[in-house]
Amino acid sequence: MLTLIQAAARLEPHLGRVNPINWLADTRRAKSYYRDLGVKPPVPVIHDRRLHYTEEEIERVIAELKAVKSGR
């Protein structure tokens, strides 16, 4: 499992100008510009009262971000 910081580090090159930590931590998905990415965010796993992400979820998001970018 990846911590929030580790997941953000993997996603940063693929998110462009979006701050990966803010995007991952916005669990309510309140910000419309996060929805505009066109990618379903990874589902967090709460462990020790902290957000963690599985490597499979992060890889899925990276693949979706690449697909969205290539489709534009």
Phi and psi restraints in degrees (range 20) as a CNS / XPLOR table:
assign (resid 1 and name C) (resid 2 and name N)
       (resid 2 and name CA) (resid 2 and name C) 1.0 -105.1 20.0 2
assign (resid 2 and name N) (resid 2 and name CA)
       (resid 2 and name C) (resid 3 and name N) 1.0 141.8 20.0 2
assign (resid 2 and name C) (resid 3 and name N)
       (resid 3 and name CA) (resid 3 and name C) 1.0 -75.9 20.0 2
assign (resid 3 and name N) (resid 3 and name CA)
       (resid 3 and name C) (resid 4 and name N) 1.0 171.8 20.0 2
assign (resid 3 and name C) (resid 4 and name N)
       (resid 4 and name CA) (resid 4 and name C) 1.0 -57.2 20.0 2
assign (resid 4 and name N) (resid 4 and name CA)
       (resid 4 and name C) (resid 5 and name N) 1.0 -43.9 20.0 2
assign (resid 4 and name C) (resid 5 and name N)
       (resid 5 and name CA) (resid 5 and name C) 1.0 -66.3 20.0 2
assign (resid 5 and name N) (resid 5 and name CA)
       (resid 5 and name C) (resid 6 and name N) 1.0 -42.6 20.0 2
assign (resid 5 and name C) (resid 6 and name N)
       (resid 6 and name CA) (resid 6 and name C) 1.0 -64.8 20.0 2
assign (resid 6 and name N) (resid 6 and name CA)
       (resid 6 and name C) (resid 7 and name N) 1.0 -42.4 20.0 2
assign (resid 6 and name C) (resid 7 and name N)
       (resid 7 and name CA) (resid 7 and name C) 1.0 -64.3 20.0 2
assign (resid 7 and name N) (resid 7 and name CA)
       (resid 7 and name C) (resid 8 and name N) 1.0 -41.9 20.0 2
assign (resid 7 and name C) (resid 8 and name N)
       (resid 8 and name CA) (resid 8 and name C) 1.0 -62.6 20.0 2
assign (resid 8 and name N) (resid 8 and name CA)
       (resid 8 and name C) (resid 9 and name N) 1.0 -39.3 20.0 2
assign (resid 8 and name C) (resid 9 and name N)
       (resid 9 and name CA) (resid 9 and name C) 1.0 -63.3 20.0 2
assign (resid 9 and name N) (resid 9 and name CA)
       (resid 9 and name C) (resid 10 and name N) 1.0 -37.5 20.0 2
assign (resid 9 and name C) (resid 10 and name N)
       (resid 10 and name CA) (resid 10 and name C) 1.0 -72.2 20.0 2
assign (resid 10 and name N) (resid 10 and name CA)
       (resid 10 and name C) (resid 11 and name N) 1.0 -33.5 20.0 2
assign (resid 10 and name C) (resid 11 and name N)
       (resid 11 and name CA) (resid 11 and name C) 1.0 -84.9 20.0 2
assign (resid 11 and name N) (resid 11 and name CA)
       (resid 11 and name C) (resid 12 and name N) 1.0 -23.3 20.0 2
assign (resid 11 and name C) (resid 12 and name N)
       (resid 12 and name CA) (resid 12 and name C) 1.0 -51.9 20.0 2
assign (resid 12 and name N) (resid 12 and name CA)
       (resid 12 and name C) (resid 13 and name N) 1.0 -46.1 20.0 2
assign (resid 12 and name C) (resid 13 and name N)
       (resid 13 and name CA) (resid 13 and name C) 1.0 -65.0 20.0 2
assign (resid 13 and name N) (resid 13 and name CA)
       (resid 13 and name C) (resid 14 and name N) 1.0 -18.6 20.0 2
assign (resid 13 and name C) (resid 14 and name N)
       (resid 14 and name CA) (resid 14 and name C) 1.0 -100.1 20.0 2
assign (resid 14 and name N) (resid 14 and name CA)
       (resid 14 and name C) (resid 15 and name N) 1.0 -11.8 20.0 2
assign (resid 14 and name C) (resid 15 and name N)
       (resid 15 and name CA) (resid 15 and name C) 1.0 -93.7 20.0 2
assign (resid 15 and name N) (resid 15 and name CA)
       (resid 15 and name C) (resid 16 and name N) 1.0 -6.6 20.0 2
assign (resid 15 and name C) (resid 16 and name N)
       (resid 16 and name CA) (resid 16 and name C) 1.0 69.4 20.0 2
assign (resid 16 and name N) (resid 16 and name CA)
       (resid 16 and name C) (resid 17 and name N) 1.0 -125.8 20.0 2
assign (resid 16 and name C) (resid 17 and name N)
       (resid 17 and name CA) (resid 17 and name C) 1.0 -85.0 20.0 2
assign (resid 17 and name N) (resid 17 and name CA)
       (resid 17 and name C) (resid 18 and name N) 1.0 -4.4 20.0 2
assign (resid 17 and name C) (resid 18 and name N)
       (resid 18 and name CA) (resid 18 and name C) 1.0 -78.3 20.0 2
assign (resid 18 and name N) (resid 18 and name CA)
       (resid 18 and name C) (resid 19 and name N) 1.0 131.9 20.0 2
assign (resid 18 and name C) (resid 19 and name N)
       (resid 19 and name CA) (resid 19 and name C) 1.0 -72.0 20.0 2
assign (resid 19 and name N) (resid 19 and name CA)
       (resid 19 and name C) (resid 20 and name N) 1.0 116.4 20.0 2
assign (resid 19 and name C) (resid 20 and name N)
       (resid 20 and name CA) (resid 20 and name C) 1.0 -65.5 20.0 2
assign (resid 20 and name N) (resid 20 and name CA)
       (resid 20 and name C) (resid 21 and name N) 1.0 -33.0 20.0 2
assign (resid 20 and name C) (resid 21 and name N)
       (resid 21 and name CA) (resid 21 and name C) 1.0 -68.2 20.0 2
assign (resid 21 and name N) (resid 21 and name CA)
       (resid 21 and name C) (resid 22 and name N) 1.0 -44.2 20.0 2
assign (resid 21 and name C) (resid 22 and name N)
       (resid 22 and name CA) (resid 22 and name C) 1.0 -63.7 20.0 2
assign (resid 22 and name N) (resid 22 and name CA)
       (resid 22 and name C) (resid 23 and name N) 1.0 -39.9 20.0 2
assign (resid 22 and name C) (resid 23 and name N)
       (resid 23 and name CA) (resid 23 and name C) 1.0 -64.3 20.0 2
assign (resid 23 and name N) (resid 23 and name CA)
       (resid 23 and name C) (resid 24 and name N) 1.0 -43.9 20.0 2
assign (resid 23 and name C) (resid 24 and name N)
       (resid 24 and name CA) (resid 24 and name C) 1.0 -71.2 20.0 2
assign (resid 24 and name N) (resid 24 and name CA)
       (resid 24 and name C) (resid 25 and name N) 1.0 -36.4 20.0 2
assign (resid 24 and name C) (resid 25 and name N)
       (resid 25 and name CA) (resid 25 and name C) 1.0 -79.8 20.0 2
assign (resid 25 and name N) (resid 25 and name CA)
       (resid 25 and name C) (resid 26 and name N) 1.0 -16.1 20.0 2
assign (resid 25 and name C) (resid 26 and name N)
       (resid 26 and name CA) (resid 26 and name C) 1.0 -79.7 20.0 2
assign (resid 26 and name N) (resid 26 and name CA)
       (resid 26 and name C) (resid 27 and name N) 1.0 74.3 20.0 2
assign (resid 26 and name C) (resid 27 and name N)
       (resid 27 and name CA) (resid 27 and name C) 1.0 -69.6 20.0 2
assign (resid 27 and name N) (resid 27 and name CA)
       (resid 27 and name C) (resid 28 and name N) 1.0 -19.2 20.0 2
assign (resid 27 and name C) (resid 28 and name N)
       (resid 28 and name CA) (resid 28 and name C) 1.0 -83.5 20.0 2
assign (resid 28 and name N) (resid 28 and name CA)
       (resid 28 and name C) (resid 29 and name N) 1.0 -11.4 20.0 2
assign (resid 28 and name C) (resid 29 and name N)
       (resid 29 and name CA) (resid 29 and name C) 1.0 55.1 20.0 2
assign (resid 29 and name N) (resid 29 and name CA)
       (resid 29 and name C) (resid 30 and name N) 1.0 45.6 20.0 2
assign (resid 29 and name C) (resid 30 and name N)
       (resid 30 and name CA) (resid 30 and name C) 1.0 -79.6 20.0 2
assign (resid 30 and name N) (resid 30 and name CA)
       (resid 30 and name C) (resid 31 and name N) 1.0 -25.6 20.0 2
assign (resid 30 and name C) (resid 31 and name N)
       (resid 31 and name CA) (resid 31 and name C) 1.0 -85.1 20.0 2
assign (resid 31 and name N) (resid 31 and name CA)
       (resid 31 and name C) (resid 32 and name N) 1.0 123.7 20.0 2
assign (resid 31 and name C) (resid 32 and name N)
       (resid 32 and name CA) (resid 32 and name C) 1.0 -67.5 20.0 2
assign (resid 32 and name N) (resid 32 and name CA)
       (resid 32 and name C) (resid 33 and name N) 1.0 -32.4 20.0 2
assign (resid 32 and name C) (resid 33 and name N)
       (resid 33 and name CA) (resid 33 and name C) 1.0 -70.8 20.0 2
assign (resid 33 and name N) (resid 33 and name CA)
       (resid 33 and name C) (resid 34 and name N) 1.0 -17.6 20.0 2
assign (resid 33 and name C) (resid 34 and name N)
       (resid 34 and name CA) (resid 34 and name C) 1.0 -73.9 20.0 2
assign (resid 34 and name N) (resid 34 and name CA)
       (resid 34 and name C) (resid 35 and name N) 1.0 -36.5 20.0 2
assign (resid 34 and name C) (resid 35 and name N)
       (resid 35 and name CA) (resid 35 and name C) 1.0 -68.2 20.0 2
assign (resid 35 and name N) (resid 35 and name CA)
       (resid 35 and name C) (resid 36 and name N) 1.0 -28.0 20.0 2
assign (resid 35 and name C) (resid 36 and name N)
       (resid 36 and name CA) (resid 36 and name C) 1.0 -68.1 20.0 2
assign (resid 36 and name N) (resid 36 and name CA)
       (resid 36 and name C) (resid 37 and name N) 1.0 -11.5 20.0 2
assign (resid 36 and name C) (resid 37 and name N)
       (resid 37 and name CA) (resid 37 and name C) 1.0 -64.8 20.0 2
assign (resid 37 and name N) (resid 37 and name CA)
       (resid 37 and name C) (resid 38 and name N) 1.0 -25.2 20.0 2
assign (resid 37 and name C) (resid 38 and name N)
       (resid 38 and name CA) (resid 38 and name C) 1.0 77.8 20.0 2
assign (resid 38 and name N) (resid 38 and name CA)
       (resid 38 and name C) (resid 39 and name N) 1.0 19.6 20.0 2
assign (resid 38 and name C) (resid 39 and name N)
       (resid 39 and name CA) (resid 39 and name C) 1.0 -129.3 20.0 2
assign (resid 39 and name N) (resid 39 and name CA)
       (resid 39 and name C) (resid 40 and name N) 1.0 134.8 20.0 2
assign (resid 39 and name C) (resid 40 and name N)
       (resid 40 and name CA) (resid 40 and name C) 1.0 -73.2 20.0 2
assign (resid 40 and name N) (resid 40 and name CA)
       (resid 40 and name C) (resid 41 and name N) 1.0 124.4 20.0 2
assign (resid 40 and name C) (resid 41 and name N)
       (resid 41 and name CA) (resid 41 and name C) 1.0 -66.6 20.0 2
assign (resid 41 and name N) (resid 41 and name CA)
       (resid 41 and name C) (resid 42 and name N) 1.0 157.8 20.0 2
assign (resid 41 and name C) (resid 42 and name N)
       (resid 42 and name CA) (resid 42 and name C) 1.0 -66.5 20.0 2
assign (resid 42 and name N) (resid 42 and name CA)
       (resid 42 and name C) (resid 43 and name N) 1.0 147.9 20.0 2
assign (resid 42 and name C) (resid 43 and name N)
       (resid 43 and name CA) (resid 43 and name C) 1.0 -84.2 20.0 2
assign (resid 43 and name N) (resid 43 and name CA)
       (resid 43 and name C) (resid 44 and name N) 1.0 121.5 20.0 2
assign (resid 43 and name C) (resid 44 and name N)
       (resid 44 and name CA) (resid 44 and name C) 1.0 -77.5 20.0 2
assign (resid 44 and name N) (resid 44 and name CA)
       (resid 44 and name C) (resid 45 and name N) 1.0 153.2 20.0 2
assign (resid 44 and name C) (resid 45 and name N)
       (resid 45 and name CA) (resid 45 and name C) 1.0 -112.9 20.0 2
assign (resid 45 and name N) (resid 45 and name CA)
       (resid 45 and name C) (resid 46 and name N) 1.0 122.3 20.0 2
assign (resid 45 and name C) (resid 46 and name N)
       (resid 46 and name CA) (resid 46 and name C) 1.0 -83.2 20.0 2
assign (resid 46 and name N) (resid 46 and name CA)
       (resid 46 and name C) (resid 47 and name N) 1.0 120.1 20.0 2
assign (resid 46 and name C) (resid 47 and name N)
       (resid 47 and name CA) (resid 47 and name C) 1.0 -136.6 20.0 2
assign (resid 47 and name N) (resid 47 and name CA)
       (resid 47 and name C) (resid 48 and name N) 1.0 121.7 20.0 2
assign (resid 47 and name C) (resid 48 and name N)
       (resid 48 and name CA) (resid 48 and name C) 1.0 58.6 20.0 2
assign (resid 48 and name N) (resid 48 and name CA)
       (resid 48 and name C) (resid 49 and name N) 1.0 37.6 20.0 2
assign (resid 48 and name C) (resid 49 and name N)
       (resid 49 and name CA) (resid 49 and name C) 1.0 61.7 20.0 2
assign (resid 49 and name N) (resid 49 and name CA)
       (resid 49 and name C) (resid 50 and name N) 1.0 23.8 20.0 2
assign (resid 49 and name C) (resid 50 and name N)
       (resid 50 and name CA) (resid 50 and name C) 1.0 -127.6 20.0 2
assign (resid 50 and name N) (resid 50 and name CA)
       (resid 50 and name C) (resid 51 and name N) 1.0 153.9 20.0 2
assign (resid 50 and name C) (resid 51 and name N)
       (resid 51 and name CA) (resid 51 and name C) 1.0 -80.0 20.0 2
assign (resid 51 and name N) (resid 51 and name CA)
       (resid 51 and name C) (resid 52 and name N) 1.0 130.7 20.0 2
assign (resid 51 and name C) (resid 52 and name N)
       (resid 52 and name CA) (resid 52 and name C) 1.0 -130.8 20.0 2
assign (resid 52 and name N) (resid 52 and name CA)
       (resid 52 and name C) (resid 53 and name N) 1.0 161.6 20.0 2
assign (resid 52 and name C) (resid 53 and name N)
       (resid 53 and name CA) (resid 53 and name C) 1.0 -136.3 20.0 2
assign (resid 53 and name N) (resid 53 and name CA)
       (resid 53 and name C) (resid 54 and name N) 1.0 143.1 20.0 2
assign (resid 53 and name C) (resid 54 and name N)
       (resid 54 and name CA) (resid 54 and name C) 1.0 -78.0 20.0 2
assign (resid 54 and name N) (resid 54 and name CA)
       (resid 54 and name C) (resid 55 and name N) 1.0 153.0 20.0 2
assign (resid 54 and name C) (resid 55 and name N)
       (resid 55 and name CA) (resid 55 and name C) 1.0 -63.7 20.0 2
assign (resid 55 and name N) (resid 55 and name CA)
       (resid 55 and name C) (resid 56 and name N) 1.0 -33.1 20.0 2
assign (resid 55 and name C) (resid 56 and name N)
       (resid 56 and name CA) (resid 56 and name C) 1.0 -63.5 20.0 2
assign (resid 56 and name N) (resid 56 and name CA)
       (resid 56 and name C) (resid 57 and name N) 1.0 -40.5 20.0 2
assign (resid 56 and name C) (resid 57 and name N)
       (resid 57 and name CA) (resid 57 and name C) 1.0 -64.6 20.0 2
assign (resid 57 and name N) (resid 57 and name CA)
       (resid 57 and name C) (resid 58 and name N) 1.0 -42.5 20.0 2
assign (resid 57 and name C) (resid 58 and name N)
       (resid 58 and name CA) (resid 58 and name C) 1.0 -66.8 20.0 2
assign (resid 58 and name N) (resid 58 and name CA)
       (resid 58 and name C) (resid 59 and name N) 1.0 -41.4 20.0 2
assign (resid 58 and name C) (resid 59 and name N)
       (resid 59 and name CA) (resid 59 and name C) 1.0 -64.1 20.0 2
assign (resid 59 and name N) (resid 59 and name CA)
       (resid 59 and name C) (resid 60 and name N) 1.0 -37.3 20.0 2
assign (resid 59 and name C) (resid 60 and name N)
       (resid 60 and name CA) (resid 60 and name C) 1.0 -62.7 20.0 2
assign (resid 60 and name N) (resid 60 and name CA)
       (resid 60 and name C) (resid 61 and name N) 1.0 -44.7 20.0 2
assign (resid 60 and name C) (resid 61 and name N)
       (resid 61 and name CA) (resid 61 and name C) 1.0 -64.8 20.0 2
assign (resid 61 and name N) (resid 61 and name CA)
       (resid 61 and name C) (resid 62 and name N) 1.0 -41.7 20.0 2
assign (resid 61 and name C) (resid 62 and name N)
       (resid 62 and name CA) (resid 62 and name C) 1.0 -61.8 20.0 2
assign (resid 62 and name N) (resid 62 and name CA)
       (resid 62 and name C) (resid 63 and name N) 1.0 -43.2 20.0 2
assign (resid 62 and name C) (resid 63 and name N)
       (resid 63 and name CA) (resid 63 and name C) 1.0 -63.4 20.0 2
assign (resid 63 and name N) (resid 63 and name CA)
       (resid 63 and name C) (resid 64 and name N) 1.0 -41.2 20.0 2
assign (resid 63 and name C) (resid 64 and name N)
       (resid 64 and name CA) (resid 64 and name C) 1.0 -66.8 20.0 2
assign (resid 64 and name N) (resid 64 and name CA)
       (resid 64 and name C) (resid 65 and name N) 1.0 -40.2 20.0 2
assign (resid 64 and name C) (resid 65 and name N)
       (resid 65 and name CA) (resid 65 and name C) 1.0 -62.9 20.0 2
assign (resid 65 and name N) (resid 65 and name CA)
       (resid 65 and name C) (resid 66 and name N) 1.0 -40.7 20.0 2
assign (resid 65 and name C) (resid 66 and name N)
       (resid 66 and name CA) (resid 66 and name C) 1.0 -64.1 20.0 2
assign (resid 66 and name N) (resid 66 and name CA)
       (resid 66 and name C) (resid 67 and name N) 1.0 -40.3 20.0 2
assign (resid 66 and name C) (resid 67 and name N)
       (resid 67 and name CA) (resid 67 and name C) 1.0 -65.3 20.0 2
assign (resid 67 and name N) (resid 67 and name CA)
       (resid 67 and name C) (resid 68 and name N) 1.0 -41.1 20.0 2
assign (resid 67 and name C) (resid 68 and name N)
       (resid 68 and name CA) (resid 68 and name C) 1.0 -65.9 20.0 2
assign (resid 68 and name N) (resid 68 and name CA)
       (resid 68 and name C) (resid 69 and name N) 1.0 -42.3 20.0 2
assign (resid 68 and name C) (resid 69 and name N)
       (resid 69 and name CA) (resid 69 and name C) 1.0 -65.0 20.0 2
assign (resid 69 and name N) (resid 69 and name CA)
       (resid 69 and name C) (resid 70 and name N) 1.0 -40.7 20.0 2
assign (resid 69 and name C) (resid 70 and name N)
       (resid 70 and name CA) (resid 70 and name C) 1.0 -73.6 20.0 2
assign (resid 70 and name N) (resid 70 and name CA)
       (resid 70 and name C) (resid 71 and name N) 1.0 -23.3 20.0 2
assign (resid 70 and name C) (resid 71 and name N)
       (resid 71 and name CA) (resid 71 and name C) 1.0 -80.4 20.0 2
assign (resid 71 and name N) (resid 71 and name CA)
       (resid 71 and name C) (resid 72 and name N) 1.0 -12.4 20.0 2
